[in-house]
Amino acid sequence: FCNAACDAFLFAVFIVYTNSGADITNPVVGSPQVVWSANRDRPVRENATLHFTEDGDLVLRDADGSLVWSTNTSGRSVVGMNITASGNLLLFDRKNASIWQSFDHPTDSLVPGQTLREGQRLTANISATNWTRGQLYLTVLPNGLGAFADSTPPQQYYSYTVSKPKAENKSAYVTFTNGSLAIFASFTKPGVPDKSITLPSASSVQYMRLESDGHLKLYEWVTTGWSIVDDVLSLYPDNCAYPTVCGPYGICSDNGQCSCPSANVSSNYFRQIDDRQPSLGCSLVTPLSCQSLQDHQLLALKDVAYFSSSDSVNLKNEESCKQACLKNCSCKAAVFRYDQNLSDGTCFLPSQLFSLMNNQPTVTHYNSNAYVKVQIVPRATNNGTVSSPSSRGKVMGAGAILGSTLGALFAVFLVAGLTVFFMRKKNSHMEEEDQFDQLPGMPTRFSFEELKVATENFCKKLGEGGFGSVFDGKLGDMRVAVKRLDGVGQGKKEFLAEVQTIGSIHHIYLVRLIGFCAERSYRLLVYEHMCNGSLDKWIFYRNQVVALDWQTRRRIITHIAKGLSYLHEECRQRIAHLDIKPQNILLDDNFNAKVSDFGLAKLIDRDQSYVMTRMRGTPGYLAPEWLTSRITEKVDIYSFGVVVMEIVCGRKNLDYSQPEESIHLISLLEEKIKEDRLLDLVDNRSNDMQLHREEVIELMQLAMWCLQIDSNKRPSMSTVVKVLEGAMNVETCLDYNFVTTTPVMPSNANHLEASPPQSAALLSGPR
């Protein structure tokens, strides 16, 4: 079994739902689901070998001959190997007795009929794309079932125990049956479980997997794909109780948002690991060092709890809990939990900190405070040495006399200078603010406070858009999407472009700009809300339960074309969008598509044939003429052609999970045309797409017309609309070379102005 790029391989057992119970050569839509693997921590390369030796050992070697894995069963009279209907790989002797079985070596999954025994564990992958075993595991304990985050000691995040005493000389176990996860521990009644976790009864094939986020998900084949039918581990009070939900040091709020620890001080001790993915967690700005215990402090986080308190220490007082952490270098935080009416409580001192969570006393019925250990940065003295906190008073005292003398003189000049500076800055700022009010055709202007209230302090992020983040909001009874620019310096011009451009145009297939905010350094845009989000999540992600049918895809393409046609040909000035991609196509509740994100828009006067502009947009969607910076609205038509191919094929143009020869979809298109095998590219997740082959091929021909290297050979968007509506045919004389690495001059141009190529930058992501 190989990964998406097929550059790493597992020896694995997988489930595949087929059209015939006896035929696995023709699987229907839905990728095979691995339920056991031998070498998850060490995938092998192409040309690796699996050898069943004469001594009865099953051996996996990499392409270079190195030993990767074996059953270690040589000399144990193994004579054969088979796999049972339930997915158990067996090595057996002449009496058909099992010598080795994969069920005794579980990875991250259970199948019906499989038993997990005391001491065995399911260990989650590091991530959905990395098979290596991660830090979260589920195991059978002597008195039940427990889930842990692996650290020293392990930190428990789930417990399901049996109250009856454990039977002597017997090991507890858990069995996955149809409709339950049965726990056997006391054995007071033979064959009767002590406790069971109820599961949905199987109407088709099922399996359960411990996911990388700690959830134990039950999957079932439903109609055309694998669906999650149950989240088996019920954590209290909510999903914030999972140890990695917001990454290390991240704080999970009750609405699922992640943030870094902070206090009402000027010092910033934490930074997000990735600003665009807050769930990855936070890192210390200054790492903790055991050589600097005197510089350790505790950052107080009121009403913050931790998922685990199973290994608490015998400290009933909050202050003693804090001091114990400061004295222990391996302690990363002190978490003190106590009942609402008591001051004595439970102290937990984790040596590794996973995700924290905001505590809701009215829900949990206990209070909790967390004190996260941070390290302050010692200040340097004037001789270059570093002062400790205890020595700083002496240094400050020695310089007090000299400082007071020079300080008075310096203060006079400082006050005068600052007065002039701030007056100039204020005047400049007021002039700049006035520019927004003077713009013609401006939409509604909101104050920052109004939008802060509308978004509940920007608590629910919908995603990332061009130059900023997009948040869910509500103005009266109307849901809106509020885009907040990440910084004034980055995107100020783009902000003005969006306000001026979208504020003056209205079209059914363009996202409507409702208002904006331009207050002090704040720059925000208020759009209509599109409940089905961006197109990319519906065509790129393989775990999407419902694949879009042919008619929906065609309708989306038509709507995009009509929106662009309006921008290019029906506005007073032609508007080139410059960043057409699925992330900038939003869908309403009926899957009507609207073009969004005009942060890069360029206005072109009717008497201009092109404009000169710096390279911008998103790699994979850039027309060849970007190399010359001579831009017309035809760059949007090239990008539209790429998007059409992505919609038809159900994959990204640049997909690095594909084999090397298939990474670039448009290059692959060139090859398939030569081989007359265009249907190989069509999204195989949708049977409906296969039923409309002729229409699909016609649409791919239209995409090829839009992908012509010579921009003058591309159709206008109004022509594209006519083709989609059946009023015109696609041009037949097409150039099937769509990719170039050299500057391209339009066929009617007399000269080419030199302009050095600039590297493209990814400016916007999915909302």
C-alpha positions in Angstrom: 0.0 0.0 0.0 1.5 3.4 -0.9 0.8 7.0 0.1 -0.8 9.5 -2.2 2.5 10.3 -3.9 3.4 6.6 -4.0 7.0 7.3 -2.9 6.6 5.4 0.4 5.0 2.0 0.9 3.5 -0.1 3.7 3.0 -3.8 4.0 -0.6 -3.5 5.1 -4.0 -5.0 5.5 -6.8 -2.8 4.2 -10.5 -2.8 3.7 -12.0 -1.9 0.3 -15.7 -2.0 -0.4 -16.3 -3.6 -3.8 -19.1 -4.1 -6.3 -18.8 -7.8 -5.8 -18.1 -9.7 -2.6 -15.7 -11.9 -4.4 -14.0 -9.4 -6.7 -11.5 -6.9 -5.3 -10.2 -5.9 -8.7 -12.9 -3.3 -9.3 -13.3 -1.2 -6.2 -16.0 1.5 -6.3 -15.4 5.1 -5.3 -13.6 5.3 -2.0 -9.9 4.7 -1.2 -8.8 1.6 0.6 -8.7 2.0 4.4 -5.6 0.6 6.1 -6.5 -1.2 9.3 -3.1 -2.8 10.0 0.5 -2.2 8.9 3.8 -3.8 9.7 6.2 -0.9 9.0 4.3 2.4 9.8 7.5 3.8 11.4 9.7 2.9 8.5 7.9 2.9 5.1 9.9 1.2 2.3 10.7 2.4 -1.2 9.8 1.0 -4.6 11.4 -2.4 -5.3 11.2 -3.4 -1.6 10.7 -7.2 -1.1 8.4 -9.3 1.1 9.8 -12.8 1.6 8.2 -15.8 3.2 11.2 -17.9 4.1 11.6 -21.7 4.2 12.1 -21.3 8.0 8.6 -19.8 8.3 9.6 -16.2 8.8 7.8 -13.4 7.0 10.5 -10.8 6.2 10.2 -7.2 4.7 13.3 -5.7 3.2 13.8 -2.3 1.7 15.1 -1.8 -1.8 18.7 -1.7 -0.6 18.2 -5.1 1.1 18.2 -3.8 4.7 15.8 -5.5 7.1 12.8 -3.5 7.9 10.4 -5.9 9.7 9.8 -9.6 10.3 7.5 -11.9 12.3 10.5 -13.6 14.0 8.8 -16.9 13.6 11.7 -18.9 12.1 12.1 -22.4 13.7 8.5 -22.4 15.0 7.1 -24.9 12.4 5.2 -22.4 10.3 3.9 -24.0 7.2 1.5 -21.4 5.8 0.0 -18.0 5.8 -3.5 -16.7 5.2 -5.8 -13.7 5.9 -9.2 -14.2 7.5 -12.4 -12.6 6.4 -12.2 -10.2 9.3 -8.7 -9.0 8.2 -6.5 -11.0 10.5 -3.2 -12.0 8.9 -2.2 -15.5 10.2 0.9 -17.7 10.2 0.0 -21.3 11.1 1.6 -24.7 11.7 0.7 -28.1 10.4 -2.2 -28.4 12.9 -3.6 -25.1 11.7 -2.7 -23.6 15.1 -1.9 -19.9 15.0 1.8 -19.1 15.5 1.6 -15.4 14.7 -1.3 -13.1 13.9 -1.6 -9.4 13.1 -4.4 -9.0 15.6 -1.8 -9.4 18.4 0.1 -6.4 17.0 -2.6 -3.7 16.4 -1.7 -0.4 14.9 -4.4 2.3 15.0 -7.5 0.4 14.0 -10.0 -2.3 15.1 -12.3 -4.3 12.9 -15.4 -6.2 14.0 -14.5 -9.3 15.9 -11.0 -8.0 16.9 -10.0 -8.1 20.5 -7.6 -5.6 22.2 -6.0 -7.2 25.2 -4.6 -5.7 28.4 -1.3 -4.0 27.7 -2.0 -3.8 24.0 -2.7 -0.4 22.5 -3.9 1.5 19.5 -1.5 4.3 18.6 -2.6 7.2 16.4 -0.6 8.4 13.5 1.3 11.7 13.8 -1.1 13.2 11.3 -3.5 12.3 8.5 -0.6 12.2 6.0 2.2 10.9 8.2 1.9 7.2 9.2 4.5 7.3 11.9 3.0 6.5 15.4 2.2 9.7 17.3 1.8 10.6 21.0 -1.8 9.5 21.5 -2.8 6.0 22.3 -5.8 3.9 23.6 -5.0 0.9 25.8 -6.7 -1.8 27.9 -6.1 -1.3 31.6 -6.7 -3.9 34.3 -10.0 -2.2 35.2 -11.2 -0.9 31.8 -10.2 1.3 28.9 -7.9 4.4 29.0 -6.6 6.9 26.4 -3.3 8.8 27.0 -1.0 11.4 25.7 2.5 9.8 25.8 4.8 11.7 28.1 6.8 11.0 31.3 4.5 10.0 33.0 1.7 9.4 30.5 -1.2 11.9 30.8 -4.7 10.3 30.7 -7.4 12.1 28.7 -10.1 9.4 28.7 -11.2 6.7 31.2 -13.9 4.1 31.1 -13.6 1.8 34.1 -15.3 -1.2 35.6 -16.2 -0.9 39.3 -16.0 -4.6 40.0 -12.7 -6.0 41.3 -10.4 -7.5 38.6 -10.3 -11.3 38.4 -7.0 -12.9 39.5 -4.8 -14.5 37.0 -6.9 -13.2 34.1 -6.2 -10.3 31.8 -8.8 -7.7 30.9 -9.7 -7.3 27.2 -12.0 -5.3 25.0 -13.8 -6.8 21.9 -15.3 -4.8 19.0 -18.7 -6.4 18.3 -21.6 -5.4 16.1 -23.2 -2.6 18.2 -20.8 -2.4 21.1 -17.3 -2.2 22.4 -17.5 -4.8 25.2 -15.2 -4.6 28.2 -14.2 -7.8 30.1 -12.4 -7.4 33.4 -13.9 -9.1 36.4 -15.2 -12.2 34.6 -18.0 -12.7 37.2 -20.3 -14.0 34.5 -18.5 -16.1 31.7 -19.0 -14.5 28.3 -20.9 -11.5 29.7 -19.1 -8.1 29.5 -18.8 -6.0 32.7 -19.5 -2.9 30.7 -20.1 -1.9 27.1 -19.8 1.3 25.0 -22.9 1.3 22.7 -22.1 1.7 19.0 -24.4 2.1 16.0 -25.3 -1.3 14.6 -23.6 -2.1 11.3 -25.7 -1.9 8.1 -22.5 -2.3 6.0 -18.8 -2.7 6.5 -17.4 -1.0 9.7 -14.0 -0.3 11.3 -12.8 2.1 14.0 -9.6 4.1 14.1 -7.9 6.2 16.7 -7.3 9.5 14.8 -4.3 11.8 15.1 -6.4 14.2 17.1 -7.2 11.6 19.8 -10.8 10.9 18.6 -11.8 7.2 18.2 -14.0 7.3 15.1 -16.3 4.6 13.9 -16.5 4.4 10.1 -19.0 2.7 7.9 -19.5 2.4 4.2 -22.6 4.5 3.3 -23.8 4.4 -0.3 -20.8 5.9 -2.1 -18.1 6.4 0.5 -16.8 6.0 4.0 -18.7 8.0 6.6 -18.1 8.7 10.3 -21.0 7.2 12.1 -19.8 7.7 15.7 -17.2 9.5 17.8 -16.7 6.8 20.4 -14.9 8.6 23.2 -17.2 11.1 24.8 -15.0 13.6 26.6 -16.2 16.1 29.3 -17.0 18.9 28.9 -16.4 19.1 25.1 -13.8 18.7 22.4 -11.4 21.1 24.1 -10.6 18.1 26.5 -8.6 16.4 23.7 -4.9 16.9 24.4 -3.7 18.1 21.0 -6.8 20.1 19.9 -4.8 23.4 20.1 -1.3 22.1 20.1 1.3 22.6 22.8 0.6 25.6 25.1 -2.5 26.4 23.0 -5.7 27.4 24.9 -9.0 26.0 23.5 -12.1 28.1 24.0 -15.6 26.8 24.2 -16.2 27.8 20.6 -13.2 25.7 19.4 -10.9 28.7 18.8 -7.2 28.4 19.7 -5.0 31.1 21.2 -1.7 31.5 23.0 -1.3 32.2 26.7 -1.1 35.9 27.4 -1.4 38.3 30.4 -2.2 42.0 30.8 1.5 42.9 30.6 3.7 44.3 27.9 5.8 41.1 27.7 4.9 38.6 25.1 6.1 35.1 26.2 4.5 33.0 23.4 4.1 33.1 19.6 2.0 30.9 17.4 3.8 28.2 15.6 1.9 29.0 12.4 -0.3 32.2 12.3 -2.4 30.6 9.6 -3.0 27.4 11.7 -3.6 28.3 15.3 -4.4 24.7 16.1 -0.8 23.8 15.7 -0.1 25.5 19.1 2.3 27.9 20.5 6.0 28.1 21.3 7.9 29.9 24.0 9.7 33.1 22.7 12.5 32.3 25.2 12.9 28.6 25.8 13.1 27.3 29.4 16.6 26.6 30.7 17.4 24.7 33.8 20.6 26.8 34.1 18.4 29.9 34.7 15.9 28.9 37.4 16.2 32.3 38.9 14.6 33.7 35.7 11.6 31.4 35.7 8.2 32.9 36.4 4.6 31.7 36.3 2.2 33.3 33.9 -1.2 33.2 35.6 -4.2 32.1 33.5 -7.4 32.4 35.4 -10.2 30.0 34.7 -8.0 27.8 32.5 -8.0 24.0 33.0 -6.0 21.1 31.8 -7.4 17.8 30.3 -5.4 15.6 32.7 -5.2 15.5 36.5 -4.8 11.7 36.9 -1.3 12.0 38.4 -1.9 14.8 40.9 0.6 15.6 43.7 -0.3 15.8 47.3 -0.5 19.6 47.5 -3.9 21.0 48.6 -2.9 24.7 48.6 -2.7 26.8 45.4 0.4 28.7 46.5 2.3 25.6 47.5 1.4 24.1 44.1 2.9 27.1 42.3 6.1 27.0 44.4 6.5 23.3 43.7 6.5 24.0 40.0 9.1 26.8 40.3 11.4 24.5 42.3 11.1 21.6 39.8 12.9 22.3 36.5 11.0 19.6 34.6 7.6 21.2 35.5 6.1 23.2 32.7 3.0 24.4 34.5 1.0 24.3 37.7 -2.7 23.5 37.3 -4.8 23.9 40.4 -8.4 22.6 40.5 -10.8 23.0 43.3 -14.5 22.7 44.0 -16.5 25.9 43.8 -17.0 26.3 47.5 -13.5 25.1 48.6 -10.0 26.5 48.6 -8.3 23.2 49.0 -8.0 21.3 45.7 -5.8 19.2 43.4 -2.4 20.1 42.1 -1.1 18.8 38.8 2.5 19.5 37.6 2.9 18.3 34.0 6.4 17.8 32.7 5.1 18.2 29.1 2.3 20.6 28.3 -0.3 19.8 25.7 -3.4 21.8 25.1 -5.1 23.9 27.8 -8.7 24.9 27.8 -10.9 27.6 29.1 -12.8 26.4 32.1 -16.6 27.0 32.5 -17.4 26.6 36.2 -21.1 26.6 35.6 -20.6 23.6 33.3 -17.8 21.7 35.0 -18.8 22.6 38.6 -15.2 23.2 39.6 -12.7 26.1 39.5 -9.4 25.8 37.8 -6.4 28.1 37.4 -3.3 27.4 35.4 0.2 28.9 35.9 2.4 28.4 32.9 6.2 28.6 33.4 8.0 31.2 31.3 11.5 32.6 31.3 12.2 36.3 31.5 15.1 37.8 29.6 17.8 39.3 31.9 18.7 42.8 31.0 22.3 43.7 30.1 24.4 46.2 32.1 26.4 48.9 30.6 29.6 46.8 30.8 28.1 44.1 28.7 27.3 41.6 31.5 23.9 40.3 32.2 22.2 41.2 35.4 20.0 38.9 37.3 16.7 40.1 38.9 18.4 40.3 42.3 21.3 42.5 41.0 19.2 44.9 39.0 18.3 47.0 42.0 22.0 47.6 42.7 22.7 48.6 39.1 19.8 51.0 39.1 20.7 52.5 42.4 24.3 53.2 41.3 23.1 55.1 38.3 20.3 57.0 40.0 22.3 60.2 40.7 23.8 60.5 37.2 20.5 59.4 35.6 18.4 62.1 37.4 20.8 64.8 36.3 21.0 63.9 32.7 17.4 62.8 32.6 16.0 66.2 33.4 17.9 67.8 30.6 17.0 65.0 28.2 13.3 65.2 29.1 13.0 68.8 28.0 14.2 67.9 24.5 12.2 64.7 24.4 8.9 66.3 25.3 9.4 69.0 22.7 10.4 66.5 20.0 7.5 64.2 20.8 5.0 67.0 20.7 6.0 68.0 17.2 6.1 64.3 16.1 2.7 63.4 17.3 1.1 66.5 16.0 2.4 65.8 12.5 1.4 62.2 12.8 -2.1 63.1 13.9 -2.5 65.5 11.0 -1.2 63.0 8.6 -3.4 60.3 10.0 -6.5 62.5 9.8 -5.7 63.4 6.2 -5.4 59.7 5.4 -8.6 58.8 7.1 -10.4 61.6 5.2 -9.4 59.9 2.0 -11.8 57.0 2.7 -14.8 59.4 3.2 -14.0 61.2 0.0 -14.1 58.0 -2.2 -17.1 58.0 -4.5 -19.7 55.2 -4.2 -18.5 53.9 -0.9 -20.5 51.3 0.9 -21.5 51.5 4.6 -18.7 52.5 6.9 -18.6 50.8 10.3 -16.7 51.6 13.4 -14.2 49.0 14.7 -16.2 48.6 17.9 -19.3 47.8 15.9 -17.5 45.0 14.0 -15.9 43.8 17.2 -19.4 43.3 18.7 -20.7 41.8 15.4 -18.0 39.1 15.5 -18.0 38.6 19.2 -14.4 39.9 19.4 -13.4 38.0 16.3 -13.9 34.6 18.0 -14.9 32.4 15.1 -12.4 32.4 12.2 -13.9 31.1 8.9 -10.5 30.9 7.3 -7.8 32.9 5.5 -8.4 35.4 2.7 -6.2 37.7 0.7 -4.1 39.8 3.1 -6.1 38.8 6.1 -8.3 36.5 8.2 -12.1 36.1 7.7 -14.4 35.9 10.7 -18.1 35.0 11.1 -20.3 37.9 12.3 -23.8 39.1 12.6 -25.2 42.6 12.0 -28.8 42.6 13.2 -30.4 39.5 11.7 -27.9 39.3 8.9 -24.9 36.9 8.9 -21.8 38.5 7.5 -18.1 37.6 6.8 -15.7 40.2 8.2 -12.2 40.3 6.7 -9.6 41.9 8.9 -6.3 42.9 7.2 -3.3 41.5 9.0 -1.4 44.8 8.8 -1.7 48.3 7.5 1.7 48.1 5.8 0.7 44.9 4.1 -2.4 45.4 2.0 -3.3 49.0 2.4 -3.4 49.6 -1.3 -5.3 46.3 -1.7 -7.8 47.4 0.9 -8.5 50.6 -1.1 -8.8 48.6 -4.3 -11.4 46.3 -2.8 -13.5 49.1 -1.3 -13.5 51.2 -4.5 -14.0 48.2 -6.8 -16.6 46.1 -5.1 -18.4 49.1 -3.6 -19.3 50.3 -7.1 -20.4 47.0 -8.7 -23.3 44.7 -8.0 -23.9 41.3 -9.7 -25.6 38.1 -8.7 -22.3 36.1 -9.2 -20.0 38.5 -7.3 -19.8 38.4 -3.5 -21.4 41.6 -2.3 -19.5 44.1 -0.2 -21.8 45.4 2.6 -19.4 47.8 4.3 -15.9 48.5 5.6 -14.0 50.0 8.5 -11.1 52.4 8.3 -10.5 53.5 11.9 -7.0 54.3 13.0 -4.9 51.4 11.9 -7.8 49.0 11.5 -8.8 48.0 8.0 -11.8 45.7 7.7 -14.2 44.6 5.0 -17.8 43.3 5.5 -19.1 40.8 3.0 -22.3 38.8 2.6 -21.9 35.4 4.2 -21.7 32.3 2.0 -22.7 29.2 4.1 -21.0 26.5 1.9 -17.6 28.1 2.1 -15.1 28.1 -0.7 -15.0 25.8 -3.7 -11.7 24.2 -2.9 -13.1 22.2 0.1 -15.7 20.6 -2.2 -13.4 19.5 -5.0 -9.9 18.9 -3.5 -10.5 17.0 -0.2 -10.8 13.3 -0.6 -12.6 12.9 2.8 -15.5 15.0 1.6 -18.6 12.7 2.1 -20.5 14.0 -0.9 -18.7 14.4 -4.3 -20.3 17.2 -6.4 -22.4 15.8 -9.3 -21.8 16.9 -12.9 -24.7 19.4 -13.1 -23.5 21.1 -9.9 -20.0 21.4 -11.3 -21.2 22.7 -14.6 -23.4 25.3 -12.9 -20.6 26.5 -10.7 -18.3 26.9 -13.8 -21.1 28.9 -15.6 -21.6 31.2 -12.6 -17.8 31.9 -12.4 -17.8 32.7 -16.1 -20.8 35.1 -15.8 -19.2 36.9 -12.8 -15.9 37.4 -14.7 -17.7 38.4 -17.9 -19.4 41.2 -15.9 -16.1 42.4 -14.5 -14.3 42.3 -17.8 -17.0 43.7 -20.2 -19.9 45.3 -18.4 -18.3 47.6 -15.9 -17.3 51.2 -16.8 -13.7 50.2 -16.5 -12.6 46.7 -17.3 -11.6 44.9 -14.0 -9.0 42.2 -14.0 -9.4 40.1 -10.9 -5.8 38.7 -11.0 -6.3 35.9 -8.5 -9.0 33.5 -9.8 -8.7 30.1 -7.9 -11.1 27.8 -6.1 -10.4 29.4 -2.7 -11.8 32.7 -4.1 -15.0 31.1 -5.4 -17.6 31.0 -2.6 -20.8 28.9 -2.6 -24.2 29.7 -1.1 -26.6 27.1 0.4 -27.8 26.1 -3.1 -24.3 25.8 -4.4 -24.6 29.0 -6.5 -21.0 30.3 -7.0 -19.8 33.9 -6.5 -16.4 35.4 -7.2 -14.8 36.9 -4.2 -11.6 38.6 -3.0 -10.8 41.7 -5.1 -7.7 42.6 -3.1 -5.6 42.3 -6.2 -8.1 43.8 -8.7 -6.7 46.0 -11.4 -8.8 48.5 -13.3 -8.1 48.9 -17.0 -9.5 51.9 -19.0 -11.4 51.0 -22.1 -8.7 52.7 -24.3 -5.9 50.7 -22.7 -4.8 47.4 -24.2 -2.8 46.4 -21.2 -1.4 47.6 -17.9 2.1 47.1 -16.4 2.0 45.6 -12.9 4.2 43.6 -10.6 3.7 39.8 -10.5 1.0 38.8 -8.1 -1.5 36.0 -7.6 -1.1 32.3 -6.7 1.3 29.8 -8.2 -0.5 27.3 -10.4 -3.0 29.8 -11.7 -0.6 32.4 -13.3 -0.9 33.1 -17.0 2.4 33.0 -19.0 2.3 36.8 -19.7 3.0 37.5 -16.0 6.6 37.0 -16.9 6.4 40.2 -18.9 4.2 42.1 -16.5 2.0 43.2 -19.5 -1.4 42.3 -18.1 -4.9 42.3 -19.6 -8.1 40.7 -18.3 -7.0 37.6 -20.3 -4.9 36.5 -17.4 -8.2 35.8 -15.6 -9.3 33.6 -18.6 -6.1 31.5 -18.3 -6.7 31.1 -14.5 -10.4 30.2 -15.3 -9.1 27.4 -17.6 -7.0 26.0 -14.8 -10.0 26.2 -12.4 -12.2 24.4 -14.9 -9.7 21.6 -15.1 -9.5 21.3 -11.3 -13.3 21.1 -11.0 -13.5 18.4 -13.7 -10.6 16.4 -12.4 -11.2 16.9 -8.6 -7.5 17.8 -7.9 -5.2 20.7 -7.6 -3.2 21.9 -10.6 -0.1 21.7 -8.5 -0.5 18.6 -6.3 2.7 17.5 -4.6 1.0 14.4 -3.2 0.9 13.0 -6.7 3.8 11.0 -8.4 6.4 13.3 -9.8 5.2 12.9 -13.4 1.6 13.8 -12.3 2.3 16.8 -10.0 1.3 19.4 -12.6 -2.2 18.8 -14.0 -1.8 21.1 -17.0 1.3 19.3 -18.1 -0.5 16.0 -17.6 -3.3 17.4 -19.8 -0.8 17.9 -22.6 0.2 14.2 -22.4 -3.3 12.9 -22.2 -4.3 14.8 -25.3 -1.5 13.2 -27.3 -2.6 9.8 -26.0 -6.3 10.5 -26.6 -7.0 9.6 -23.0 -8.6 12.7 -21.6 -11.1 10.6 -19.5 -8.2 9.4 -17.4 -8.2 12.8 -15.8 -11.9 13.0 -14.8 -12.7 12.8 -11.1 -13.2 9.1 -10.4 -15.0 9.8 -7.1 -18.1 10.7 -9.0 -19.9 8.1 -11.1 -22.2 10.9 -12.4 -19.1 12.4 -14.1 -18.5 9.2 -15.9 -22.1 9.1 -17.1 -21.7 12.5 -18.9 -18.4 11.8 -20.7 -19.2 13.7 -23.9 -20.2 16.9 -22.0 -17.2 16.6 -19.8 -14.9 16.3 -22.8 -16.5 19.4 -24.3 -15.9 21.3 -21.1 -12.3 20.2 -21.1 -12.0 21.5 -24.7 -13.3 24.9 -23.5 -10.7 24.9 -20.7 -8.0 24.2 -23.3 -9.1 27.2 -25.3 -8.8 29.3 -22.2 -5.3 27.9 -21.6 -3.8 29.1 -24.9 -0.3 30.5 -24.3 -0.9 33.4 -26.7 -3.4 35.5 -24.8 -5.0 36.8 -28.0 -6.1 33.3 -28.9 -8.0 32.9 -25.7 -11.8 33.6 -25.9 -13.4 36.5 -24.1 -15.5 35.6 -21.0 -18.7 36.5 -22.8 -17.7 34.0 -25.5 -17.1 31.4 -22.7 -20.6 32.1 -21.4 -22.1 31.6 -24.8 -20.3 28.2 -25.2 -21.5 27.1 -21.8 -25.1 28.1 -22.7 -24.8 26.2 -26.1 -24.9 29.3 -28.3 -21.4 28.8 -29.7 -18.9 26.0 -30.3 -15.4 25.7 -29.0 -12.6 26.8 -31.4 -11.2 23.7 -33.1 -7.8 25.0 -34.1 -6.0 25.0 -30.8 -2.4 24.9 -29.6 -2.1 22.0 -27.2 1.1 23.3 -25.6 -0.2 25.1 -22.5 3.0 25.5 -20.5 5.9 27.9 -21.1 8.9 29.1 -19.1 9.8 32.0 -21.4 8.2 35.4 -21.7 5.4 35.4 -24.2 4.6 38.3 -26.5 1.0 38.6 -27.8 0.7 37.9 -31.5 -0.3 41.5 -32.3 2.4 43.2 -30.3 5.2 45.1 -32.0 7.6 45.0 -29.2 8.2 43.5 -25.8 9.2 45.7 -22.9 11.8 44.1 -20.7 10.7 43.3 -17.2 12.6 41.0 -14.9 10.5 38.0 -13.7 9.5 38.3 -10.0 8.9 35.3 -7.8 5.2 34.7 -7.1 3.8 34.8 -3.6 0.8 32.9 -2.2 -1.4 35.8 -1.2 -4.6 34.1 -0.2 -5.9 30.9 1.2 -9.3 29.2 1.7 -12.0 31.0 3.7 
